[in-house]
Structure formats: C-alpha cells, structure tokens
Amino acid sequence: MTCTWQREYVELLERQWEEVISPFWRASGEAAAKNGVRFAIEMHPGQVAYNTRSLLRLREIAGPPNLGANLDPSHFFFQNMDPLAVIGALGPEAIFHVHAKDTRIYSQEMAINGSLDTRPMDGSGVRSWEYVTLGYGHGAGFWRDFVRSLRLAGYDGVLSIEHEDQMMSAKEGITKSLTFLAPLILRTTAVEGSN
C-alpha cells in the first residue's frame, strides 16, 4: 500500500503492518541478531520499505542493528525524493550498502502520466523515467555531492555499480559508469583529506 486517500487503504495498510510485516520482521531480526546477520533493504516502490519513513519503521521492528538500507538513489529520483536528504535522515547507522545507479526523468511523460508508470521497463524513452548509466540522468555535480554526503554521514563503504540501462550492454555501461564516477570519488577524497 502506497496511498491512503481511501479509508479502507488506511485500514489495510495498518493491518498489513500489524498482522504480517511486524511478526515476520520481529522474528527475522531476532534470528539475525543471534546469527550475526544484517539485512540491507533496497527501498523499492511497490515494497513495504520504499521510502525513508517506511524503512525506519521496519528498522525499529527488526531491531536497528540488524536492518538498514541498501541505499539506491535511482529509486528516489522518480519518487521525487532527494537522495542527499535521505542520506541525512538515515544517518550512518542505517546505511549498510550503497548502489551507484542513475535515473533519467522524461519531463513530458512525467507531466502527463506521473511517476507511477506501469509500462514495461524495456521501452526505453517511452516511460516517465528509466534507469540509465551513471551521468546519463544526473550530472557530475549531483554525484560529487552524493559521494560527499555519504562521507559526511560517516559512510565509507562500497559504491556498487548496478547496471540496468536498456540502451547499453553491461560491459559498456559499467565501463562508462566507472570512468564517470572514479574522478568524483578521488576529487571528493582529496578535498576531504585537505581539511
């Protein structure tokens, strides 16, 4: 449930959290704690934890040390969320892993159909948005700020390139992503180290 404008949706959402999600994740969190396992949830629309508040709610149920985010900014762009604000809201304790994946927004389609576009993902250029190779949706300025925000939040882990660009082969997309991202990471590191 991702909307609450009808009363039955509110009731269904709360019943879903209370009767299904909470018991499952409370037990999973306890099992994870006993076995030294952590869950990194990728906030995806259509899933229980799709934005910051829903992830933090799930985190409280499962136990904060056991559950955090696999932070993927590509899912935030088309939800009109600010990935930099999400980083600040989650903080270093809740960011377990990070994907480097971009999204291109097609403003004309977005204006007509909005972000809840259910057309197949293989129709490049016809949907309101699509996943693209790094730099093909958002420029170097955004990605530099993204890396810097992660560092300022205390995250110094992996940036995992996830390739889902329909217009490029995996090899081409990953190569272009590495070429685009590497100098931004090095430049951010140099700036951080000079302070």
N, C-alpha and C positions, 0 to 999 in steps of 0.2 A: 504494500500500500504506500503510495507516494502522494496521495492527495486526501484532504479531509473536509471537502466542502459539503459533503452529504453526511448526515448523522450516522447512517449505517457504516460508512467508511471509517469514521472515528471509532465506533464500537468494534468493528472488525480489526482495525489496527491494534487497539489495546488488547483484544482477545488473542491476537496473533503473538504479541509480545509476552503476555502473561502465561498463556497456555502452551505455547510451542517454543518460542525463542528463549525465554528465560530459563526454563528447566533444562533444555538441551545445552545451552552455553554455560550455565552454572556447573553442570556435571562435567562438561568438557574442560572448563577452566580448572576444576579441582584435579582432574586426571592429568592435565598439562603440568600443573604445579608439582604433582607427585613424580612426574617423569622428566622434568626439566625441559619441557617443550613450550615454545611460544607460537602463537598464531599471528600471522601478518595478514590482515584483511584488506583486500583491494576494494576500495569504495566504488562500487559499480551501480549505476541506476538499474532498478529492477531487482536489487538485492536488499536485504534487511538493512545493512550498513552501507548507505550510498552517499552520505554527506557527513560533515563534521559532527553534528549533534547525534546522529544515529550511531556513528562509530563510538563516540564517547559513552553513549548509553550502553551499547553492547560491551564495551570495555569494563564498565562498572559491574556488569552482571558476571562476566567471565573472570574478573579479577585483573586489575590494572597491570600487574607484572606479566601476565600470561597472554594478553591480547593487545595488539597495536595495529598500526596502519602499514600496509604496503602502499605508500603514497604514489599515486599516478596522476600527474596534473592533467593528462589528456582527458580524464573523465570529468574534471572540474570545469574546463573551458566551456563545454556545451551546456552545462548546468548553470552557467553564468556565475560560477564561484571563482574567487580569487585564490589561486594556489598559494600565494605568499601569505595571505591572511589565514589560510588553512594551516600552514606550517606553524604560524604563531599561535594559533588556537590549540593545536595538538601538543606542541612542545616536544622536547627531545625524548621524553619518557614514552611517548605514544607513537613515535615514528621508528618502525623496525627495519624498513627497507624502502627504497625509492626507485621508481621506474622513470626513465627519461623517454617520454613519448609525447608527440605533439598532436594537435588537432587543428584542422582548418575549418573555419566557420564561413559558410556561404551566406552572406548577409541578405540577399534577395530571398533565398529559400527560408532562412530563419525568420524573416519578416512575414512571410506568407504562412509557413507551417509550424514555426516554433521549434524548440529543441527536442520535443518528444516525437521524433521522426522514426517511424517504424518500417520504413522502406529498407530493403536488403542492403547490407553493408558493402556488397560487391558493386554497387552502382556509383562509381567514382564521379564526383562532380554534380550529381543529381540530388543528393540529400541536403539537409540543412547543415550538416557537418560530416567530417570524415577524419579518421586517423591518418596522419602523414608523417613523413620523415622529419627528424628534428630540423628546425629552421624553416620549414615549408608552411608552418602555421603561425608561429611566433618567432620574432627575430632574436638576434644576439642579446639585445638589451634585456628582454624578459628572462632568457636562460641564464644570463650573468646574475641577475637579481635572484633567480630561483636558487642557484648554487650558493650564493652569498647568504640568503635567508636560511637555507639548511644549515650552513656552518654557524651562523649566529645563533640558531636554535640548539646547537650542540650536536647536530648530526654530522658524522664524519665517516659514514659508511659508503656502501656501494651505490653507484648510479647505474642501474641496469637498463641497457637499451632494449626496448621492446619494439619490434618492427611489425606493423600492421598496415603499412602503406600499400594500397592496391595497385599503385602505378609504378612500383619499383620492386625488383627482386630483393630477396632478403640480403644477399651479398651487397648489392648496390646501396640499399637503404641503410644498412648497418655501417658500411664504409663512409657514406656521406654524414651519418649521424656522428661517428667518431671524429671525423675531420672538423665538423662544426663545433662539437662540444669540447674537445680537448683544449683548445686555446682559452676557452672561457673558464675552464677549471684551473688551468695554470695561472691565468691572469688573476683570478679571484684568490688563489693561494698566495701569489706574490704580494697582492695588496694586503691580504690579511696578515702575512708574515712581516710586513714593513711597519706595522703599527706598534 
